[in-house]
Amino acid sequence: MNLGVIAAKVGDKIIVIFAVILMILLMSYGSFSLWYTYMTMQEGFLNNELMALKPSPRRTKLLDFRTSLY
């Protein structure tokens, strides 16, 4: 066989393998992103530490960055 034909077949297989790996990585990232968004929406505001930061009518004092450093 011609050397160019062999090189083209090997290059084609390398590109196909790279494309399959890239598709698997992108699908994994998409699945993780959907799962992470779902979990954040489900449990994001159930934490008491986060609820303490929620504005309320009885909390009128504004937080000052300079006073929180000391």
ABEGO torsion letter per residue (X at the ends): XBAAAAAAAAAAAAAAAAAAAAAAAAAAAAAAAAAAAAAAAAAAAABAAAAAABBBAABABBBBAAAAAX
